[in-house]
Amino acid sequence: LRSAASKTLTRQDFNLISPSLTLNPVQLIGSAGNPDLKPIRADNFDLAVERYFNETTSLYLTGFYKRVDGFVTTVSNPETYSGVTYQVSRPQNSAMANIKGAEIGYQQFYDFLPGWLKGLGLQANYTHVESDTPSSVLGLNVPLQNLSKRSYNIVGIYEIGEVSARIAYNWRDKFLSGVANIVGIGAVPIYTKPSSWLDASVSYKLNKKTTLALEGSNLLQTVRSSYYGVETYPQSVWIND
């Protein structure tokens, strides 16, 4: 049984506080940093119950609550430069927010299997998160940006002798990814659709000093997309190699 309480302060990334401005004259959009961003401060409380069945098998359940001040959100507003109006996205600190949720996880190596099969193992976890913060732009409480309500991971692992391998499948629910303030329409939330991801790696240890490794990312060729308010109003589509 584990419990923890902490106060944290997280400085913003340099790319977020940079005063630089980038404009796209073709699409009439832009992005910029915000040098006035404040650090993120949080009060955190965690409670975990863990069960270790043997040296290679464990099961855990964790509950958590966080009160966060200054979480970063992205807001898009029309801005005019040289007589041309662009829809420019900038990061800004949100109001006080509450995050609460739970995670359940499991890990095991099946070392009771015969021969080379004893190196097989599995990791799995599921997380459920509820969050809310008042949005001055939308005029109501909204979930925290970039935080999915549901997500899970399933990881197949193999460790025996000089060989190590891993294949990981990740899934996350839709999430609020920004707010656009559009002329003639007003403030509109931007959501990113649910998506899944598959990575894999394998390595072989030649000796104490040398290991050969092969890694693959986004093996499902996942295409992610976002939309304004409802799915019939698409915003962006993108893929990572």
C-alpha positions in Angstrom: 0.0 0.0 0.0 1.5 3.3 -1.1 0.4 6.9 -0.5 1.9 10.2 -1.6 1.3 13.9 -1.4 3.4 16.5 -3.2 3.5 20.0 -4.5 5.2 20.5 -7.9 6.3 23.4 -10.1 7.0 22.8 -13.8 8.7 25.4 -16.0 7.3 25.9 -19.5 9.2 24.5 -22.5 11.4 27.1 -24.3 9.4 26.7 -27.6 6.2 27.7 -25.7 7.7 30.9 -24.2 9.5 32.0 -27.4 8.2 35.4 -28.7 8.6 34.2 -32.3 5.7 34.3 -34.8 5.3 32.1 -37.9 2.7 33.0 -40.6 1.4 31.0 -43.5 0.2 33.4 -46.2 -1.4 30.6 -48.3 -3.7 29.2 -45.6 -3.8 32.5 -43.6 -2.9 30.7 -40.3 -0.1 31.3 -37.9 1.5 30.1 -34.7 3.4 32.0 -31.9 4.8 31.5 -28.5 3.9 33.4 -25.3 6.7 34.8 -23.2 4.2 35.7 -20.5 3.4 32.0 -19.7 3.7 31.2 -16.0 5.0 27.9 -14.5 2.5 25.1 -13.9 1.9 24.5 -10.1 0.1 21.4 -8.8 -1.0 19.8 -5.6 -0.9 16.0 -6.0 -2.4 13.1 -4.0 -1.9 9.4 -4.9 -3.0 6.1 -3.3 -1.9 2.7 -4.7 -2.6 -0.9 -3.8 0.0 -3.3 -5.3 0.0 -7.1 -5.2 3.2 -9.1 -6.0 2.3 -12.7 -6.6 5.9 -13.8 -7.3 9.2 -12.4 -8.7 7.7 -11.8 -12.2 4.0 -11.1 -11.6 2.3 -8.0 -10.2 -1.1 -6.3 -10.2 -1.8 -2.7 -9.1 -4.6 -0.2 -8.7 -3.9 3.5 -8.3 -6.2 6.4 -7.6 -5.0 10.0 -8.0 -6.2 13.6 -7.6 -4.4 16.7 -8.8 -5.2 20.4 -8.4 -3.4 22.2 -11.2 -2.9 25.9 -11.7 -1.6 27.3 -15.0 -2.1 24.2 -17.3 -1.3 25.3 -20.9 -4.0 25.4 -23.5 -3.8 26.6 -27.1 -6.2 29.3 -28.2 -6.5 30.6 -31.8 -7.6 34.2 -32.5 -7.6 36.4 -35.6 -4.6 38.8 -35.8 -3.8 41.3 -38.5 -0.3 41.8 -39.9 0.5 44.2 -42.8 -3.3 44.5 -43.5 -3.8 40.7 -43.7 -5.8 38.8 -41.1 -4.4 35.4 -39.9 -5.9 32.8 -37.5 -3.0 32.6 -35.0 -2.6 30.0 -32.3 -0.9 30.9 -29.1 -0.4 29.0 -25.8 -1.9 30.4 -22.6 -2.3 29.5 -19.0 -5.7 28.1 -18.1 -7.5 28.7 -14.8 -7.4 26.3 -11.8 -8.2 22.7 -12.9 -9.0 19.4 -11.2 -7.8 16.1 -12.4 -8.9 12.8 -10.8 -8.8 9.2 -12.0 -7.6 5.7 -11.5 -5.3 3.2 -13.3 -5.1 -0.5 -13.1 -2.1 -2.4 -14.4 -0.7 -5.9 -14.7 2.7 -7.4 -15.5 3.9 -11.0 -15.8 6.7 -13.1 -17.3 5.4 -16.6 -18.2 8.6 -18.3 -16.9 6.7 -21.5 -16.1 6.6 -22.3 -19.9 9.1 -24.7 -21.3 12.3 -23.8 -23.2 12.5 -20.5 -25.1 8.8 -19.7 -24.3 9.7 -18.8 -20.7 11.0 -15.4 -22.0 7.5 -14.3 -23.0 5.8 -11.6 -20.9 2.9 -9.2 -20.9 2.3 -5.7 -19.6 -1.1 -4.1 -19.7 -2.8 -1.0 -18.1 -6.0 1.0 -18.4 -6.4 4.6 -17.2 -9.6 6.6 -16.7 -9.3 10.4 -16.1 -11.8 13.1 -15.3 -10.8 16.7 -15.6 -12.4 20.1 -15.7 -11.4 23.7 -15.8 -13.3 27.0 -16.5 -12.7 28.3 -20.0 -13.0 32.1 -20.3 -13.1 31.8 -24.1 -15.9 29.2 -24.3 -17.7 30.4 -21.1 -18.1 27.0 -19.5 -16.2 24.2 -17.8 -14.2 22.0 -20.2 -11.8 19.0 -19.9 -8.1 19.9 -19.8 -6.5 20.1 -23.2 -4.7 17.1 -24.6 -6.0 14.8 -21.8 -8.0 11.8 -22.9 -10.7 10.4 -20.6 -9.8 6.8 -21.4 -6.5 5.1 -22.6 -4.9 1.7 -22.4 -1.6 0.0 -23.3 -0.8 -3.6 -24.1 2.8 -4.5 -24.4 4.2 -7.9 -25.4 7.8 -8.5 -24.1 10.4 -11.1 -24.6 13.6 -11.4 -22.5 15.9 -14.4 -22.6 19.6 -14.7 -22.9 21.0 -12.1 -25.4 17.6 -11.5 -27.0 15.2 -8.7 -26.0 12.0 -7.8 -27.9 9.0 -5.6 -27.3 5.8 -4.8 -29.2 3.5 -2.1 -27.8 0.0 -1.2 -28.7 -1.4 2.1 -27.3 -4.9 3.6 -27.6 -6.4 6.8 -26.4 -9.8 8.4 -26.5 -10.7 11.7 -28.1 -9.4 14.8 -26.4 -9.8 18.6 -26.5 -6.8 19.9 -28.4 -7.5 23.6 -28.6 -10.0 26.5 -29.0 -10.4 28.6 -32.1 -12.0 32.1 -32.0 -13.3 32.5 -35.5 -14.6 35.8 -36.9 -18.3 35.7 -37.4 -18.7 32.4 -35.5 -17.1 32.9 -32.1 -15.2 30.4 -29.9 -15.2 26.8 -31.2 -13.6 23.8 -29.4 -11.2 21.7 -31.4 -11.1 17.9 -30.7 -8.7 15.2 -31.8 -10.3 11.9 -32.7 -9.4 8.6 -30.9 -6.3 6.9 -32.2 -4.2 3.8 -31.8 -0.4 3.4 -32.1 1.9 0.4 -32.6 5.7 0.4 -32.0 8.1 -2.6 -31.9 11.8 -3.2 -31.2 14.2 -6.1 -31.0 17.8 -6.3 -29.9 20.6 -8.8 -29.6 23.5 -8.4 -27.2 26.7 -9.4 -29.0 28.9 -8.9 -26.0 29.2 -6.7 -22.9 30.1 -3.7 -25.1 28.0 -4.1 -28.2 24.2 -4.5 -28.8 22.4 -4.6 -32.2 18.9 -3.1 -32.2 16.1 -2.6 -34.7 13.1 -0.3 -33.9 9.9 0.5 -35.7 7.5 3.3 -35.0 3.8 3.8 -36.0 3.7 0.4 -37.7 -0.1 0.8 -38.2 0.5 3.9 -40.2 -2.0 5.7 -37.9 -3.6 8.8 -39.5 -4.8 11.2 -36.8 -7.4 13.9 -37.4 -9.1 16.8 -35.5 -12.3 18.7 -36.0 -14.2 21.9 -34.9 -16.9 21.1 -32.5 -18.5 18.2 -34.4 -16.9 15.6 -36.7 -18.6 17.0 -39.8 -16.3 20.1 -39.6 -12.7 18.8 -40.0 -9.7 20.8 -39.0 -6.5 18.8 -39.7 -5.3 15.4 -40.7 -1.7 14.3 -40.2 0.5 11.2 -40.1 3.8 10.5 -38.4 6.4 8.3 -40.2 
